[in-house]
Amino acid sequence: MVHVEGIDDKMVANNLEPFYLTHPGEVIKDELEYRGISQRRLASEIGVPVSQLNEVLNGKRALSTEMALLIEKALGIDATPLLTMQMEYNLLSAKRNKTFSERLKDIRKIAAVF
């Protein structure tokens, strides 16, 4: 997080969080559509069940490191930014979970006592 004296940290461009979370599966799905490659064909090429690939592409399953590397090999899309996107998606999802946010607040209070 970037801190600028006298300015709310949430107002610094580098600290802004996207309103809409983008799962890496959406990017891969768009790329498949653009290239005219079916999910069935990609799943067959990388040796995974179509249902598993479909769940990733529809954001119902996290993109694993292994899946990212398989996709990188088949489509030439670098796995690193896809995995970074998955990590950011996971972090923002957790931060936006009200129950989990309350749990985090309680932990900070307990830690501050020591």
C-alpha distances in whole Angstrom, upper triangle without the diagonal:
4,6,10,13,15,13,12,8,9,11,9,10,7,6,9,11,15,17,20,19,20,22,23,26,26,26,28,31,30,31,34,36,35,37,40,39,40,38,41,41,38,38,42,40,38,40,38,39,39,38,35,34,34,32,29,30,30,27,29,28,25,25,26,26,30,30,27,29,32,31,30,34,35,33,32,28,26,25,21,20,21,20,17,17,19,16,14,17,17,14,14,18,17,15,17,20,21,23,21,18,21,22,18,19,22,21,18,21,23,21,21,25,25
4,7,10,12,11,10,7,9,10,7,9,7,6,10,13,16,19,21,21,22,25,25,29,29,28,30,33,32,33,36,37,36,38,41,41,42,40,43,44,40,41,44,43,40,43,41,42,42,41,38,37,37,35,32,32,33,30,32,31,28,28,29,29,33,33,30,32,35,33,32,35,37,35,33,30,27,27,23,21,24,23,19,20,22,19,17,20,21,18,17,21,21,18,20,23,24,27,24,21,24,25,21,21,25,24,21,24,26,24,23,27,27
4,6,9,8,8,6,9,10,8,11,10,9,12,15,19,21,24,24,25,28,29,32,32,31,34,36,35,36,39,41,40,42,45,44,45,44,47,47,44,44,48,46,44,46,44,46,45,44,41,40,40,38,35,36,36,33,35,34,31,32,33,32,36,36,33,35,39,37,36,39,41,39,37,34,31,30,27,25,27,26,23,23,25,23,20,23,24,20,20,23,23,20,22,25,25,27,25,22,24,25,22,21,24,24,20,23,25,23,22,26,26
4,6,6,8,7,10,10,8,11,11,11,14,17,20,22,25,26,28,30,31,35,34,33,36,38,37,38,41,42,41,43,46,46,47,46,49,50,46,47,50,49,47,49,47,49,48,47,44,43,43,41,38,38,38,35,38,37,34,35,36,35,39,39,36,38,41,40,38,42,43,41,39,36,33,33,30,28,30,29,26,26,28,26,23,26,27,23,22,26,26,23,24,28,28,30,28,25,27,28,25,24,27,27,24,26,28,26,25,28,29
4,6,8,9,12,12,11,14,15,14,17,20,23,25,28,29,31,33,35,38,37,37,40,42,41,42,45,46,45,47,50,50,51,49,53,53,50,51,54,53,50,52,51,52,51,50,47,46,46,44,41,42,41,38,41,40,38,38,39,39,42,43,40,42,45,43,42,45,47,45,43,39,37,37,33,31,34,33,29,29,31,29,26,29,30,26,25,29,28,25,26,29,29,31,30,26,28,29,26,25,28,27,24,25,28,26,24,27,28
4,7,9,12,11,11,15,16,15,17,20,23,25,28,29,31,34,36,39,38,37,41,42,41,43,46,46,46,48,51,51,52,50,54,54,51,52,55,54,52,54,52,53,52,51,48,47,47,45,42,42,42,39,41,41,39,39,41,41,44,44,41,44,47,45,44,47,49,46,45,41,39,39,35,33,35,35,31,31,33,30,27,30,30,27,26,29,28,25,26,29,29,31,30,26,28,29,26,25,28,28,24,26,29,27,25,28,29
4,6,8,7,8,11,13,12,13,17,19,21,24,25,28,31,32,35,34,34,37,39,38,39,42,43,42,45,47,47,48,47,50,51,48,48,52,51,49,51,49,50,49,47,45,44,43,41,39,39,38,35,38,38,35,36,38,38,42,41,38,41,44,42,41,44,46,43,42,38,36,36,33,30,32,32,28,28,30,28,24,26,27,24,23,26,26,22,23,26,26,29,28,24,26,28,25,23,27,27,24,25,28,27,25,28,30
4,5,5,7,11,12,10,11,14,17,18,22,23,25,28,30,33,32,32,35,37,36,37,41,41,41,43,45,46,46,44,48,49,46,46,50,49,47,49,46,47,46,45,42,41,41,39,36,36,35,33,35,35,33,34,35,36,39,39,37,39,42,40,39,43,44,42,40,37,35,34,31,29,30,30,26,26,27,25,22,24,25,21,19,23,22,19,20,23,22,25,24,20,22,24,21,20,23,24,21,22,26,25,23,26,28
4,5,6,9,9,7,9,11,15,17,20,20,23,25,27,30,29,29,32,34,33,35,38,39,38,41,43,43,43,42,45,46,43,43,47,46,43,45,43,44,43,42,39,38,38,36,33,33,33,30,32,32,30,30,32,32,36,36,33,36,38,37,36,40,41,39,37,34,32,31,28,25,27,26,23,22,24,22,19,21,21,18,17,20,20,16,18,21,21,24,22,19,21,23,19,19,22,22,19,21,24,23,22,25,27
4,6,8,9,6,6,9,12,13,16,17,20,23,25,28,27,27,30,32,31,32,35,36,36,38,40,40,41,39,43,44,40,41,45,44,41,44,41,42,41,39,37,36,35,33,31,31,30,27,29,30,28,29,30,31,35,34,32,34,37,35,34,38,39,37,36,32,30,30,27,24,25,25,21,21,22,20,17,18,20,16,14,18,18,14,15,19,19,22,20,17,20,22,19,18,22,22,20,22,25,24,23,27,28
4,6,9,7,7,10,13,14,18,19,21,24,26,29,28,28,31,32,31,33,36,36,36,38,41,41,42,40,44,45,42,42,46,45,43,45,43,44,43,41,39,38,37,35,33,32,32,29,32,32,30,31,33,33,37,36,33,36,39,36,36,39,40,38,36,33,31,31,28,25,27,27,23,22,24,23,19,21,22,20,17,21,21,18,18,22,22,25,24,21,23,25,23,22,26,26,24,26,29,28,27,30,32
4,6,5,7,10,13,15,18,19,21,24,25,29,27,27,30,32,30,32,35,35,35,37,40,40,41,40,43,44,40,41,45,44,41,44,42,43,42,41,39,37,37,35,32,32,32,29,32,32,29,30,31,32,35,34,32,34,37,35,34,37,38,36,34,31,29,29,26,23,25,25,21,21,23,21,18,20,22,19,17,21,22,19,20,23,24,27,25,22,25,27,23,23,27,27,24,26,29,28,27,31,32
4,5,5,9,11,14,16,17,18,21,22,26,24,23,27,29,27,28,32,32,31,34,36,37,38,36,40,40,37,38,42,41,39,41,39,41,39,38,36,34,34,33,30,29,29,27,30,30,27,27,29,29,33,32,29,31,34,32,31,34,35,32,31,27,26,26,23,20,22,23,19,18,21,20,16,18,21,18,16,20,21,19,19,23,24,27,26,23,26,28,25,25,29,28,26,29,32,30,29,33,34
4,6,9,11,14,16,16,17,20,21,24,23,22,25,28,26,27,31,31,30,33,35,35,37,35,39,39,36,37,40,39,36,39,37,39,38,37,34,33,33,31,28,28,28,25,28,28,25,25,27,26,30,29,26,29,31,29,28,32,33,31,29,25,24,23,20,18,20,20,16,16,19,17,14,16,19,16,15,19,20,17,19,22,24,26,24,22,25,26,23,24,27,26,24,27,30,28,28,31,32
4,6,10,13,15,15,17,19,21,24,23,23,26,28,27,28,31,32,32,34,36,36,37,35,39,39,36,37,40,39,37,39,37,38,37,36,34,32,32,30,27,27,27,24,27,27,24,25,26,26,30,29,27,29,32,30,29,33,34,32,31,27,25,24,21,19,20,20,16,16,18,16,13,15,17,14,12,16,17,14,15,19,20,23,21,18,21,23,20,20,24,23,21,24,26,25,25,28,29
4,7,9,12,13,15,17,19,22,21,21,24,26,25,26,29,30,30,32,34,34,35,34,37,38,35,35,39,38,36,38,36,37,36,34,32,31,30,28,26,26,25,22,25,25,23,24,26,26,30,29,26,29,32,29,29,33,33,31,30,26,25,24,22,19,20,20,17,15,17,16,12,14,16,14,11,15,16,13,14,18,19,22,20,18,21,23,20,21,24,24,23,25,28,27,27,30,32
4,6,9,9,11,14,16,19,18,18,22,23,22,24,27,28,28,30,32,32,32,31,34,35,32,33,36,36,33,35,33,34,32,31,29,27,27,25,23,22,22,19,21,22,20,21,23,24,27,26,24,27,29,27,27,31,31,29,28,25,23,22,20,17,18,18,15,13,14,14,10,11,13,11,8,11,13,11,11,15,16,19,18,16,19,21,19,19,23,23,22,25,27,26,27,30,31
4,5,6,9,12,14,17,15,16,19,20,19,21,24,24,24,27,29,29,29,28,31,32,30,30,34,33,32,34,31,32,30,29,27,25,24,23,21,20,19,17,20,20,19,20,22,24,27,25,23,26,28,25,25,29,29,27,27,23,22,21,20,16,16,17,15,12,14,14,10,10,13,12,9,11,14,12,12,15,17,20,19,18,21,23,21,22,26,26,25,28,30,29,30,33,35
4,7,10,13,16,18,16,17,20,21,20,23,25,25,25,28,30,30,30,28,32,33,31,31,35,35,33,35,32,32,30,29,27,26,24,23,21,20,19,16,19,21,20,21,24,26,29,27,25,28,30,27,28,31,31,29,29,25,25,24,23,19,19,20,18,15,16,16,13,11,14,13,10,11,14,12,11,14,16,19,19,17,20,22,21,22,25,26,26,28,31,30,31,34,36
4,6,10,13,14,12,14,17,17,17,19,22,21,22,25,26,26,26,24,28,29,27,28,31,31,30,31,29,29,27,25,24,22,21,19,18,16,15,13,16,18,17,18,21,23,26,24,22,26,27,24,25,29,28,26,26,23,23,22,21,18,17,18,16,13,14,15,12,10,13,13,10,10,14,13,11,14,17,20,19,18,22,23,22,24,27,27,27,30,32,32,33,36,37
4,6,10,12,10,12,15,15,16,18,20,20,21,24,25,25,24,22,26,27,25,25,29,29,27,28,26,26,24,23,21,19,18,16,15,14,13,10,13,14,13,14,18,20,22,20,19,22,24,21,22,26,26,24,24,20,20,19,18,15,14,14,13,10,10,11,9,6,9,10,7,8,11,12,10,13,16,19,17,17,21,22,21,23,26,26,26,29,31,30,31,35,36
4,6,8,7,8,11,12,12,14,16,17,18,20,22,21,21,19,23,24,21,22,25,25,23,25,23,23,21,20,19,17,16,15,12,11,11,9,12,13,12,12,16,17,20,17,16,19,20,18,19,22,22,20,20,17,17,16,16,12,11,12,11,8,8,11,9,7,10,12,10,10,14,15,14,16,19,22,20,20,24,25,24,26,29,28,29,32,33,33,34,37,38
4,5,6,7,9,10,12,13,15,16,18,19,21,19,19,17,20,21,18,19,22,22,20,22,19,20,18,17,15,13,13,11,9,8,8,6,9,9,8,9,12,14,16,14,13,16,17,15,16,20,20,18,19,15,16,14,14,12,9,10,10,7,6,9,9,6,9,12,11,10,14,15,15,16,20,22,20,21,24,25,24,26,29,28,29,32,33,33,35,38,38
4,5,5,6,9,10,11,13,14,16,17,18,17,17,15,18,19,16,16,20,19,17,19,17,18,17,17,14,12,12,12,8,8,9,8,11,10,8,7,11,12,14,11,10,13,14,12,13,16,16,14,15,11,12,10,11,9,6,8,9,6,6,10,10,8,11,14,14,14,16,18,18,20,23,25,23,24,27,27,26,29,31,31,31,34,36,35,36,40,40
4,5,5,6,8,10,10,12,14,15,16,15,14,12,15,16,13,13,17,17,15,17,15,15,14,13,11,9,9,8,5,4,6,6,9,9,8,7,11,13,14,11,10,14,13,11,13,16,15,14,15,12,14,12,14,12,9,10,12,10,9,13,13,11,13,16,16,15,18,20,20,21,25,26,24,26,29,29,28,31,33,33,34,37,38,37,39,42,43
4,5,5,6,9,10,11,12,14,15,14,14,13,16,17,15,16,19,19,18,20,18,18,16,15,14,12,11,11,8,6,7,7,11,12,12,11,15,16,18,14,13,17,16,13,15,18,17,15,16,13,15,14,16,13,10,13,14,11,11,14,14,12,15,17,16,16,19,21,20,21,25,27,25,26,30,30,29,32,34,34,35,38,39,38,40,43,44
4,5,5,6,9,10,11,12,14,14,14,13,17,17,15,16,19,19,18,20,19,19,17,18,16,13,13,13,11,8,10,10,14,14,13,11,15,16,17,14,12,15,15,12,13,16,15,12,13,10,12,12,13,11,8,12,13,10,11,14,14,13,16,18,17,18,21,22,22,24,27,29,27,28,32,32,31,33,36,35,36,39,40,39,41,44,45
4,5,5,6,9,10,11,12,11,11,10,14,14,11,12,16,15,14,17,15,16,14,15,14,10,11,12,9,7,10,11,14,13,13,10,13,14,15,11,10,13,12,9,10,13,12,9,11,9,11,11,13,12,9,12,14,12,12,16,16,15,17,20,20,20,23,24,24,26,29,31,29,30,34,34,33,35,38,37,38,41,42,41,43,46,46
4,5,5,6,9,10,10,9,9,8,12,13,11,12,16,15,15,17,16,16,13,14,13,10,9,11,9,6,8,10,13,13,14,12,16,17,17,14,13,16,15,11,14,16,14,12,14,12,15,15,17,15,12,15,17,14,14,18,18,16,19,22,21,20,24,26,25,26,29,31,30,31,34,35,34,37,39,38,39,42,44,43,45,48,48
4,5,5,6,9,10,10,11,11,15,15,13,15,18,18,18,20,19,19,17,17,17,14,13,14,13,9,11,13,16,17,17,15,18,20,20,17,15,18,17,13,15,17,15,12,14,12,15,16,18,15,13,17,18,15,16,20,19,17,20,23,22,22,25,27,26,27,31,33,31,32,36,36,35,38,40,40,40,44,45,44,46,49,50
4,5,5,6,8,9,10,11,14,14,12,14,17,16,16,19,18,19,17,18,18,14,14,16,14,11,13,15,18,18,18,15,18,19,19,15,14,16,15,11,12,14,12,9,11,9,13,14,16,14,12,16,17,15,16,20,20,19,22,24,24,24,27,28,28,30,33,35,33,34,38,38,37,39,42,41,42,45,46,45,47,50,51
4,5,5,6,5,7,7,11,10,9,11,14,13,14,16,16,16,14,16,16,12,12,15,13,10,13,15,18,18,18,16,18,19,18,15,14,16,14,11,13,14,11,9,12,11,15,15,18,17,14,18,20,18,18,22,22,21,23,26,26,25,28,30,30,31,34,36,35,36,39,39,39,41,44,43,44,47,48,47,49,52,53
4,5,5,6,7,9,12,12,12,14,16,16,17,20,19,19,16,17,18,14,13,16,15,11,13,16,19,19,20,18,21,22,22,18,18,20,18,14,16,18,15,12,15,14,18,19,21,19,17,20,22,20,20,24,24,22,25,28,27,26,30,31,30,32,35,37,36,37,40,41,40,42,45,44,45,48,50,49,51,54,54
4,6,8,10,12,15,14,14,17,19,18,19,22,21,22,19,21,21,17,17,19,18,14,16,19,22,22,22,20,23,23,23,20,19,20,19,15,16,18,15,12,14,13,17,19,21,19,17,21,22,20,21,25,25,23,26,29,28,28,31,33,32,33,37,39,38,38,42,42,41,44,46,46,46,49,51,50,51,55,55
4,6,9,11,14,12,11,15,16,15,16,19,20,21,18,20,20,17,17,20,18,15,18,20,23,23,23,20,23,23,22,19,18,19,17,14,15,15,12,10,12,12,16,18,21,19,18,21,23,21,22,26,26,25,28,30,30,30,33,35,34,35,39,41,39,40,44,44,43,46,48,47,48,51,52,51,53,56,57
4,7,10,12,10,11,14,15,15,17,19,19,19,16,19,20,16,16,19,18,15,17,20,22,23,23,21,24,24,23,20,20,21,18,15,17,17,14,12,15,15,19,20,24,22,20,23,25,23,24,28,28,26,29,32,31,31,34,36,35,36,40,41,40,41,45,45,44,47,49,49,49,53,54,53,55,58,58
4,7,8,7,7,10,11,11,13,15,15,16,13,16,16,13,13,17,16,13,16,19,21,20,21,19,21,22,20,17,17,18,15,12,15,15,11,10,13,14,18,18,22,21,19,22,24,22,22,26,27,25,27,30,30,30,33,35,34,35,39,40,39,40,43,43,43,46,48,47,48,51,52,51,53,56,57
4,5,5,6,9,10,11,13,14,14,13,10,13,14,11,11,14,14,12,14,17,18,19,20,18,20,22,20,16,17,18,16,13,16,16,13,12,16,16,20,20,23,22,19,22,25,23,22,26,27,25,27,30,30,29,32,34,33,34,37,38,37,39,42,42,42,45,47,46,47,51,51,51,53,56,56
4,5,5,6,8,10,11,12,11,10,7,9,10,7,7,11,11,9,11,14,15,15,17,15,17,19,17,14,15,16,14,12,15,15,12,12,16,16,19,18,21,21,18,20,23,21,20,23,25,22,24,27,27,26,29,31,31,31,35,35,34,36,39,39,39,42,44,43,44,47,48,48,50,53,53
4,6,5,6,9,10,10,10,8,6,9,11,9,9,13,13,12,14,17,17,17,19,17,19,20,18,15,17,18,14,13,17,16,13,14,18,18,21,20,24,24,21,22,25,24,23,26,28,25,27,30,30,29,32,34,34,34,37,38,37,39,42,41,41,44,46,45,47,50,50,50,52,55,55
4,6,5,6,9,10,10,11,9,12,13,11,12,15,15,14,17,19,20,19,20,18,19,20,18,15,16,17,13,12,15,14,11,12,15,16,20,19,23,23,20,22,25,24,23,27,28,27,28,31,32,31,33,36,35,36,39,40,39,41,44,43,43,46,48,47,48,52,52,51,54,57,57
4,5,5,6,8,9,10,8,12,11,8,10,14,13,12,15,17,18,17,17,15,16,17,15,11,13,13,10,8,11,11,8,9,12,13,16,16,19,20,17,19,22,21,20,23,25,24,25,28,29,28,30,33,33,33,37,38,36,38,41,40,40,43,45,44,45,49,49,48,50,53,53
4,5,5,6,5,6,5,9,8,6,9,12,11,11,14,16,16,15,16,14,15,16,13,10,13,13,10,9,13,13,10,12,15,15,18,17,20,21,17,19,22,21,20,23,25,23,24,28,28,27,29,32,32,32,36,36,35,37,40,39,39,42,44,43,44,47,47,47,49,52,52
4,6,5,6,8,8,11,11,10,12,15,15,15,18,20,20,18,19,17,18,18,15,13,15,15,11,12,15,13,11,13,16,17,20,19,23,24,21,22,25,25,23,26,29,27,28,31,32,31,33,36,36,36,39,40,38,40,43,42,42,46,47,46,47,51,51,50,53,55,55
4,6,8,10,11,14,14,11,14,17,16,16,19,21,21,20,20,17,17,17,14,12,14,13,9,9,12,10,7,10,13,15,17,17,21,22,19,20,24,24,23,26,28,27,28,31,32,31,33,36,36,36,40,41,39,41,44,43,42,46,47,46,47,51,51,50,52,55,55
4,6,9,10,13,12,10,13,15,14,14,18,19,19,17,17,14,14,14,10,9,11,10,6,7,10,9,7,10,13,14,15,14,18,19,17,17,21,21,20,23,25,24,25,28,29,28,30,33,34,34,37,38,36,38,41,40,39,43,44,43,44,47,47,46,49,52,51
4,7,9,12,11,10,13,15,15,16,19,20,19,17,18,15,14,15,11,10,13,12,9,11,14,12,11,14,16,17,19,17,21,22,19,20,23,23,21,24,27,26,26,29,31,29,31,34,35,34,38,38,36,38,41,40,40,43,45,43,45,48,48,47,50,52,52
4,6,8,7,7,10,12,11,13,16,16,16,14,15,13,12,14,11,9,12,13,9,11,14,14,12,15,17,18,19,17,20,21,18,18,22,21,19,22,25,23,23,27,28,26,28,31,31,31,35,34,33,35,38,37,37,40,42,40,42,45,45,44,47,50,49
4,5,5,7,9,10,11,13,14,16,15,13,15,14,14,16,14,12,15,16,13,14,17,17,15,17,20,20,22,20,23,24,20,20,24,23,21,23,26,24,24,27,28,26,28,31,31,30,34,34,33,35,38,37,37,41,42,41,43,46,45,45,48,50,50
4,5,5,6,9,10,10,12,14,13,13,15,14,15,18,16,12,15,17,14,13,17,17,15,16,20,19,21,20,23,23,19,20,24,22,20,23,25,23,23,27,28,26,28,31,30,30,33,34,33,35,38,37,37,41,42,41,43,46,46,46,49,51,51
4,6,5,6,9,10,10,12,11,10,13,13,15,18,16,13,16,18,16,15,19,20,18,19,22,21,23,21,24,24,20,20,23,22,19,22,24,21,21,25,26,23,25,29,28,27,30,30,30,32,35,34,35,38,39,39,40,43,44,43,46,49,49
4,5,5,7,9,10,11,9,8,10,10,11,14,13,10,13,15,13,13,17,18,16,17,20,19,20,18,20,21,17,17,20,19,16,19,21,19,19,22,23,21,23,26,26,25,29,29,27,30,33,32,32,35,37,36,38,41,41,41,43,46,46
4,5,5,6,9,10,10,9,10,9,11,13,12,9,11,13,11,10,14,15,13,14,17,16,17,15,18,18,14,15,19,17,15,18,20,18,18,22,23,21,23,26,26,26,29,30,28,31,34,33,33,36,38,37,38,42,42,41,44,47,47
4,5,5,6,9,8,9,11,11,13,16,16,12,14,17,15,13,17,18,16,16,19,18,20,18,20,20,16,17,20,18,16,19,21,18,19,22,22,20,23,26,25,25,28,29,28,30,33,33,33,36,38,37,39,42,42,42,44,47,47
4,6,5,6,5,5,8,9,12,15,15,12,14,17,16,14,18,20,18,18,21,19,20,18,20,19,16,16,19,16,14,17,18,15,16,19,20,17,20,23,22,21,25,25,24,27,29,29,29,32,34,33,35,38,39,38,41,43,44
4,5,5,6,5,6,6,9,12,12,9,10,14,13,11,15,17,16,16,18,15,17,14,16,16,12,12,15,13,11,14,15,13,13,17,18,16,18,21,21,21,24,25,24,26,29,28,28,31,33,32,34,37,37,37,39,42,42
4,6,8,8,9,9,12,15,15,11,12,15,14,12,15,17,15,14,17,14,16,15,17,16,12,14,16,13,12,16,16,14,15,19,19,17,20,23,22,22,26,27,26,27,31,31,30,33,35,35,36,39,40,39,41,44,45
4,6,8,10,11,14,17,18,14,15,18,17,15,18,21,19,18,20,18,20,18,20,18,14,16,18,15,13,16,17,14,15,18,18,16,19,21,20,20,24,25,24,26,29,29,29,32,34,33,35,38,39,39,41,43,44
4,6,7,9,12,15,16,14,14,18,17,16,18,21,20,19,21,18,19,17,18,16,13,13,15,12,10,13,13,10,11,15,14,12,15,18,17,17,20,21,20,22,25,25,25,28,30,30,31,34,35,35,37,40,40
4,7,10,12,16,17,14,15,19,18,17,20,23,22,21,23,21,21,19,20,19,16,15,17,15,12,15,16,12,12,16,16,13,15,18,17,17,20,20,20,22,25,24,25,28,29,29,31,34,34,34,37,39,40
4,7,9,12,13,11,13,16,16,15,18,20,20,20,21,19,19,16,18,17,14,13,15,14,10,13,15,12,11,15,16,13,15,18,18,17,21,21,20,22,25,24,24,28,29,28,30,33,34,33,36,38,39
4,6,10,11,10,10,14,14,14,16,19,19,19,20,17,17,14,14,14,11,10,12,11,7,9,12,9,9,12,14,12,14,17,17,17,21,21,19,21,24,23,23,26,28,27,28,31,32,31,34,36,37
4,7,8,6,6,10,11,10,12,15,15,15,16,14,13,10,11,12,8,7,10,9,7,9,12,10,11,14,15,15,16,19,20,20,24,24,22,24,27,26,25,29,31,29,30,34,34,33,36,38,38
4,5,5,6,9,10,11,12,14,15,16,17,15,14,10,11,13,10,8,11,12,9,10,14,13,12,15,17,17,18,21,22,22,26,26,23,25,28,27,26,29,31,29,30,34,34,33,35,38,38
4,6,5,6,9,10,10,12,14,15,15,13,12,8,9,11,9,7,10,12,10,11,14,15,14,17,19,19,20,22,24,24,28,28,25,27,30,29,27,31,32,30,31,35,35,33,36,39,38
4,5,5,6,9,10,11,12,14,15,14,13,9,12,14,12,10,14,15,13,15,18,18,17,20,22,22,23,26,27,27,31,31,28,30,33,31,31,34,35,33,35,38,38,37,39,42,41
4,5,5,6,8,10,11,12,13,12,12,9,12,13,10,10,14,14,12,14,17,16,16,20,21,21,22,25,26,26,30,30,28,30,33,32,31,34,36,34,35,39,39,38,40,43,43
4,5,5,6,9,10,10,11,9,8,5,8,10,7,7,11,11,10,13,15,15,16,18,20,20,22,24,25,26,30,30,28,29,33,32,30,34,36,34,35,38,38,37,39,42,42
4,5,5,6,9,10,10,9,8,6,9,11,10,10,13,14,13,15,18,18,19,21,23,24,25,27,29,29,33,33,31,32,36,34,33,36,38,36,37,41,41,39,42,44,44
4,5,5,6,9,10,10,10,9,12,14,12,12,16,16,16,18,21,20,21,24,25,25,27,29,30,31,35,35,33,34,38,36,35,39,40,39,40,43,43,42,44,47,47
4,5,5,6,7,7,8,7,11,12,10,11,15,15,14,17,19,19,20,23,24,24,26,28,29,30,33,34,32,33,37,36,35,38,40,39,39,43,43,42,44,47,47
4,6,5,5,5,5,6,9,11,9,11,14,14,15,17,19,19,21,23,25,25,27,29,30,31,35,36,33,34,38,37,36,39,41,39,40,43,44,42,44,47,47
4,6,6,8,9,9,12,14,13,14,17,18,18,21,23,23,24,27,28,28,30,32,33,34,38,39,36,38,41,40,39,42,44,42,43,46,47,45,47,50,50
4,6,8,10,11,15,16,14,16,19,19,19,22,24,24,25,28,29,29,31,33,34,35,38,39,37,39,42,41,40,43,45,44,44,48,48,47,49,52,52
4,5,9,10,14,14,13,15,18,17,18,21,22,22,24,27,27,28,30,32,32,34,37,39,36,37,41,41,39,42,45,43,44,47,48,46,49,52,51
4,6,9,12,12,12,14,17,17,18,20,22,22,24,26,27,28,30,32,33,34,38,39,37,38,41,41,39,42,44,43,43,47,47,46,48,51,50
4,6,9,9,8,11,13,13,15,17,18,19,21,23,24,24,27,28,29,31,34,36,33,34,38,37,36,38,41,39,39,43,44,42,44,47,47
4,6,6,7,9,11,12,13,15,16,18,19,21,22,23,25,27,28,30,33,35,32,32,36,36,34,37,39,37,37,41,42,40,42,45,44
4,6,5,6,9,10,11,12,14,15,16,18,20,21,23,24,26,27,31,32,29,30,33,33,31,34,36,34,34,38,39,37,39,42,42
4,5,5,6,9,10,11,12,14,15,16,18,20,21,23,24,26,29,30,27,28,32,31,29,32,34,32,32,36,36,34,36,39,39
4,5,5,6,9,10,10,12,14,15,16,18,20,21,22,24,28,29,26,27,30,30,28,30,33,31,31,35,36,34,36,39,39
4,5,5,6,9,10,10,12,14,15,16,18,20,21,23,26,28,25,26,29,29,27,30,33,31,31,35,36,34,36,39,39
4,5,5,6,9,10,10,12,14,15,17,18,20,21,25,26,23,24,27,26,25,28,30,28,29,32,33,31,33,37,36
4,5,5,6,9,10,11,12,14,15,16,18,20,23,25,22,22,26,25,23,26,28,27,26,30,31,29,31,34,34
4,5,5,6,9,10,11,12,14,15,16,18,22,23,21,21,25,25,23,26,28,27,27,31,32,30,32,35,36
4,5,5,6,9,10,10,12,14,15,16,20,21,19,20,23,23,21,24,27,25,26,29,30,29,31,34,34
4,5,5,6,9,10,11,12,14,15,19,20,17,18,21,20,19,22,24,22,23,26,27,26,28,31,31
4,5,5,6,8,10,10,12,14,17,19,16,16,20,20,18,20,23,22,22,25,27,25,27,30,31
4,6,5,6,9,10,11,12,16,17,15,16,19,19,18,21,23,23,23,26,28,27,28,32,32
4,6,5,6,9,10,11,14,15,13,14,17,17,16,19,21,20,21,24,25,24,26,29,30
4,5,5,6,9,10,13,14,11,11,15,15,13,16,18,17,18,21,22,21,23,26,27
4,5,5,6,9,12,14,12,11,15,15,14,16,19,19,19,22,23,23,24,27,28
4,6,5,6,10,12,10,10,14,14,14,16,19,19,19,22,24,24,25,28,29
4,5,5,8,9,7,8,11,11,10,13,15,15,16,19,20,20,22,25,26
4,6,8,10,7,6,10,11,9,11,14,14,14,17,19,19,20,23,25
4,6,9,8,7,10,12,12,13,16,17,17,19,21,22,23,26,28
4,6,5,6,9,10,11,12,14,15,17,19,20,21,23,25,27
4,5,5,6,9,10,11,13,14,15,17,19,20,21,23,26
4,5,5,6,9,10,11,13,15,16,17,19,20,22,24
4,5,5,6,9,10,11,13,14,15,17,19,21,22
4,5,5,6,9,10,11,13,15,15,17,19,21
4,5,5,6,9,10,11,13,14,16,17,20
4,5,5,6,9,10,11,12,14,16,18
4,5,5,6,9,10,11,12,15,16
4,5,5,6,9,10,11,13,15
4,5,5,6,9,10,11,14
4,5,5,6,9,10,12
4,5,5,6,9,11
4,5,5,7,9
4,5,5,7
4,5,6
4,6
4
